[in-house]
Amino acid sequence: MEALRAPLVSAEPPLPTLADFLPEGDPLSPLEGRSGRRIGMVTVDDLQQRVHGLRLADDVLAGGDLILQP
C-alpha cells in the first residue's frame, strides 16, 4: 500500500516550455510604439530576440499553437 500511495517521481527532466526559449521579462507584451517611420536598434534587437525564441520553441515543442489568442 505504501508503494501505491507514494507520489510518482519521473527519472527524466521536465520538457521545456515556451518561456524557456523567450527573453526575460514579458516577451508577449506589445513593443513600444512610436509615431514615426524609424525605430531604434533597441527595438530591433528586442524583436529579433523574440522571433529567435519563437523559432527555437517551434522547432523543439511538439504540436499545438505556441501563442493562444483569447
C-alpha positions as CSV (number, residue, x, y, z in Angstrom):
1,M,0.0,0.0,0.0
2,E,2.9,2.4,0.7
3,A,4.3,1.9,-2.8
4,L,0.8,2.7,-4.3
5,R,0.3,5.8,-2.3
6,A,3.8,7.2,-2.9
7,P,4.0,10.1,-5.4
8,L,5.4,9.2,-8.8
9,V,8.9,10.5,-9.5
10,S,10.0,11.0,-13.0
11,A,13.5,9.9,-13.9
12,E,13.6,12.3,-16.8
13,P,13.8,16.1,-16.5
14,P,10.7,18.0,-17.4
15,L,10.2,19.1,-21.0
16,P,11.0,22.7,-21.9
17,T,8.2,25.3,-22.1
18,L,7.8,28.3,-24.3
19,A,9.1,30.6,-21.5
20,D,12.4,28.7,-21.6
21,F,13.1,30.0,-25.2
22,L,11.9,33.6,-24.9
23,P,13.9,36.5,-23.5
24,E,13.5,37.7,-19.9
25,G,10.6,39.9,-18.9
26,D,7.1,39.8,-20.6
27,P,8.0,38.5,-24.1
28,L,4.4,38.7,-25.3
29,S,3.8,42.4,-24.3
30,P,3.5,44.8,-27.2
31,L,6.6,46.5,-28.4
32,E,6.8,50.2,-27.6
33,G,5.2,52.1,-30.4
34,R,6.4,55.4,-32.0
35,S,4.6,57.7,-34.3
36,G,7.4,57.9,-36.9
37,R,8.8,55.7,-39.6
38,R,12.0,54.9,-37.9
39,I,12.7,52.6,-35.0
40,G,15.8,52.3,-32.8
41,M,18.3,49.5,-32.6
42,V,16.9,48.5,-29.1
43,T,13.5,47.8,-30.7
44,V,15.1,45.8,-33.5
45,D,17.2,43.8,-31.0
46,D,14.1,43.1,-28.8
47,L,12.1,41.9,-31.8
48,Q,15.0,39.8,-33.1
49,Q,15.2,38.0,-29.7
50,R,11.5,37.3,-29.6
51,V,11.5,35.9,-33.1
52,H,14.6,33.8,-32.4
53,G,13.0,32.4,-29.3
54,L,9.7,31.6,-31.0
55,R,11.5,29.8,-33.8
56,L,13.5,27.7,-31.4
57,A,10.3,26.9,-29.4
58,D,8.6,25.9,-32.7
59,D,11.4,23.5,-33.5
60,V,11.5,21.9,-30.1
61,L,8.0,21.9,-28.7
62,A,5.8,19.3,-30.4
63,G,2.5,20.3,-31.9
64,G,-0.1,22.8,-30.9
65,D,-0.1,26.6,-31.1
66,L,2.7,28.5,-29.3
67,I,0.6,31.5,-28.6
68,L,-3.1,31.3,-28.0
69,Q,-5.4,34.2,-28.7
70,P,-8.2,34.9,-26.1
